[in-house]
Amino acid sequence: MTKLKDRLQALRMSQTDFAKLVKGKVSNINRACKEGVRTGRMAARYAAVLGCSPADLIEFTNNRQRSN
């Protein structure tokens, strides 16, 4: 479970309601809930609405595969 999804569940907020608050698309919120917030810009935008720090939302994972 991602940090964004945890935060939304703690606030009992749906992805649709959150999308309306950040003036974004539900599909983008859904992807962020599944894969995590990866950019500082989006983390800052979401954190401003949720009242937390961007660092509380951003996922620091490396899912890229190397090709040899």
Biotite code that builds the C-alpha atoms (Angstrom):
import biotite.structure as struc

atoms = struc.array([
    struc.Atom([0.000, 0.000, 0.000], chain_id="A", res_id=1, res_name="MET", atom_name="CA", element="C"),
    struc.Atom([1.346, 3.418, -0.906], chain_id="A", res_id=2, res_name="THR", atom_name="CA", element="C"),
    struc.Atom([1.717, 6.405, 1.370], chain_id="A", res_id=3, res_name="LYS", atom_name="CA", element="C"),
    struc.Atom([-0.972, 8.330, -0.516], chain_id="A", res_id=4, res_name="LEU", atom_name="CA", element="C"),
    struc.Atom([-3.459, 5.480, -0.237], chain_id="A", res_id=5, res_name="LYS", atom_name="CA", element="C"),
    struc.Atom([-2.720, 5.167, 3.503], chain_id="A", res_id=6, res_name="ASP", atom_name="CA", element="C"),
    struc.Atom([-3.284, 8.903, 3.966], chain_id="A", res_id=7, res_name="ARG", atom_name="CA", element="C"),
    struc.Atom([-6.574, 8.901, 2.039], chain_id="A", res_id=8, res_name="LEU", atom_name="CA", element="C"),
    struc.Atom([-7.861, 5.914, 4.016], chain_id="A", res_id=9, res_name="GLN", atom_name="CA", element="C"),
    struc.Atom([-6.897, 7.564, 7.307], chain_id="A", res_id=10, res_name="ALA", atom_name="CA", element="C"),
    struc.Atom([-8.895, 10.639, 6.283], chain_id="A", res_id=11, res_name="LEU", atom_name="CA", element="C"),
    struc.Atom([-11.755, 8.468, 4.944], chain_id="A", res_id=12, res_name="ARG", atom_name="CA", element="C"),
    struc.Atom([-11.512, 10.312, 1.646], chain_id="A", res_id=13, res_name="MET", atom_name="CA", element="C"),
    struc.Atom([-12.328, 8.737, -1.695], chain_id="A", res_id=14, res_name="SER", atom_name="CA", element="C"),
    struc.Atom([-10.082, 9.081, -4.712], chain_id="A", res_id=15, res_name="GLN", atom_name="CA", element="C"),
    struc.Atom([-12.890, 10.931, -6.485], chain_id="A", res_id=16, res_name="THR", atom_name="CA", element="C"),
    struc.Atom([-13.216, 13.499, -3.694], chain_id="A", res_id=17, res_name="ASP", atom_name="CA", element="C"),
    struc.Atom([-9.443, 13.946, -3.574], chain_id="A", res_id=18, res_name="PHE", atom_name="CA", element="C"),
    struc.Atom([-9.279, 14.422, -7.348], chain_id="A", res_id=19, res_name="ALA", atom_name="CA", element="C"),
    struc.Atom([-11.854, 17.200, -7.075], chain_id="A", res_id=20, res_name="LYS", atom_name="CA", element="C"),
    struc.Atom([-9.848, 18.925, -4.338], chain_id="A", res_id=21, res_name="LEU", atom_name="CA", element="C"),
    struc.Atom([-6.583, 18.838, -6.285], chain_id="A", res_id=22, res_name="VAL", atom_name="CA", element="C"),
    struc.Atom([-8.386, 19.594, -9.554], chain_id="A", res_id=23, res_name="LYS", atom_name="CA", element="C"),
    struc.Atom([-6.946, 16.500, -11.180], chain_id="A", res_id=24, res_name="GLY", atom_name="CA", element="C"),
    struc.Atom([-8.152, 13.418, -12.968], chain_id="A", res_id=25, res_name="LYS", atom_name="CA", element="C"),
    struc.Atom([-9.363, 10.407, -11.012], chain_id="A", res_id=26, res_name="VAL", atom_name="CA", element="C"),
    struc.Atom([-7.224, 8.172, -13.240], chain_id="A", res_id=27, res_name="SER", atom_name="CA", element="C"),
    struc.Atom([-4.081, 10.041, -12.150], chain_id="A", res_id=28, res_name="ASN", atom_name="CA", element="C"),
    struc.Atom([-5.035, 9.747, -8.484], chain_id="A", res_id=29, res_name="ILE", atom_name="CA", element="C"),
    struc.Atom([-5.750, 6.055, -8.960], chain_id="A", res_id=30, res_name="ASN", atom_name="CA", element="C"),
    struc.Atom([-2.327, 5.502, -10.516], chain_id="A", res_id=31, res_name="ARG", atom_name="CA", element="C"),
    struc.Atom([-0.629, 7.414, -7.690], chain_id="A", res_id=32, res_name="ALA", atom_name="CA", element="C"),
    struc.Atom([-2.485, 5.271, -5.148], chain_id="A", res_id=33, res_name="CYS", atom_name="CA", element="C"),
    struc.Atom([-1.321, 2.092, -6.878], chain_id="A", res_id=34, res_name="LYS", atom_name="CA", element="C"),
    struc.Atom([2.227, 3.029, -7.858], chain_id="A", res_id=35, res_name="GLU", atom_name="CA", element="C"),
    struc.Atom([3.031, 5.824, -5.426], chain_id="A", res_id=36, res_name="GLY", atom_name="CA", element="C"),
    struc.Atom([3.763, 9.520, -5.823], chain_id="A", res_id=37, res_name="VAL", atom_name="CA", element="C"),
    struc.Atom([7.089, 9.767, -7.637], chain_id="A", res_id=38, res_name="ARG", atom_name="CA", element="C"),
    struc.Atom([7.691, 13.455, -8.314], chain_id="A", res_id=39, res_name="THR", atom_name="CA", element="C"),
    struc.Atom([8.229, 16.303, -5.937], chain_id="A", res_id=40, res_name="GLY", atom_name="CA", element="C"),
    struc.Atom([5.834, 18.497, -7.890], chain_id="A", res_id=41, res_name="ARG", atom_name="CA", element="C"),
    struc.Atom([2.915, 16.098, -7.449], chain_id="A", res_id=42, res_name="MET", atom_name="CA", element="C"),
    struc.Atom([3.857, 15.369, -3.839], chain_id="A", res_id=43, res_name="ALA", atom_name="CA", element="C"),
    struc.Atom([3.789, 19.108, -3.085], chain_id="A", res_id=44, res_name="ALA", atom_name="CA", element="C"),
    struc.Atom([0.433, 19.535, -4.830], chain_id="A", res_id=45, res_name="ARG", atom_name="CA", element="C"),
    struc.Atom([-1.163, 16.615, -2.979], chain_id="A", res_id=46, res_name="TYR", atom_name="CA", element="C"),
    struc.Atom([0.429, 17.519, 0.362], chain_id="A", res_id=47, res_name="ALA", atom_name="CA", element="C"),
    struc.Atom([-0.969, 21.058, 0.206], chain_id="A", res_id=48, res_name="ALA", atom_name="CA", element="C"),
    struc.Atom([-4.495, 19.623, 0.073], chain_id="A", res_id=49, res_name="VAL", atom_name="CA", element="C"),
    struc.Atom([-3.867, 16.879, 2.643], chain_id="A", res_id=50, res_name="LEU", atom_name="CA", element="C"),
    struc.Atom([-2.084, 19.166, 5.111], chain_id="A", res_id=51, res_name="GLY", atom_name="CA", element="C"),
    struc.Atom([1.142, 17.188, 5.323], chain_id="A", res_id=52, res_name="CYS", atom_name="CA", element="C"),
    struc.Atom([4.701, 17.359, 4.060], chain_id="A", res_id=53, res_name="SER", atom_name="CA", element="C"),
    struc.Atom([5.518, 16.272, 0.501], chain_id="A", res_id=54, res_name="PRO", atom_name="CA", element="C"),
    struc.Atom([8.092, 13.901, 1.991], chain_id="A", res_id=55, res_name="ALA", atom_name="CA", element="C"),
    struc.Atom([5.221, 12.108, 3.738], chain_id="A", res_id=56, res_name="ASP", atom_name="CA", element="C"),
    struc.Atom([3.780, 11.134, 0.348], chain_id="A", res_id=57, res_name="LEU", atom_name="CA", element="C"),
    struc.Atom([6.653, 10.532, -2.046], chain_id="A", res_id=58, res_name="ILE", atom_name="CA", element="C"),
    struc.Atom([7.739, 6.944, -2.666], chain_id="A", res_id=59, res_name="GLU", atom_name="CA", element="C"),
    struc.Atom([11.472, 6.343, -2.871], chain_id="A", res_id=60, res_name="PHE", atom_name="CA", element="C"),
    struc.Atom([11.563, 3.098, -4.827], chain_id="A", res_id=61, res_name="THR", atom_name="CA", element="C"),
    struc.Atom([13.399, 2.048, -7.930], chain_id="A", res_id=62, res_name="ASN", atom_name="CA", element="C"),
    struc.Atom([11.185, -0.171, -10.073], chain_id="A", res_id=63, res_name="ASN", atom_name="CA", element="C"),
    struc.Atom([13.215, 0.190, -13.250], chain_id="A", res_id=64, res_name="ARG", atom_name="CA", element="C"),
    struc.Atom([14.877, -2.871, -14.673], chain_id="A", res_id=65, res_name="GLN", atom_name="CA", element="C"),
    struc.Atom([18.316, -2.724, -16.179], chain_id="A", res_id=66, res_name="ARG", atom_name="CA", element="C"),
    struc.Atom([18.937, -4.159, -19.605], chain_id="A", res_id=67, res_name="SER", atom_name="CA", element="C"),
    struc.Atom([22.346, -5.676, -20.245], chain_id="A", res_id=68, res_name="ASN", atom_name="CA", element="C"),
])
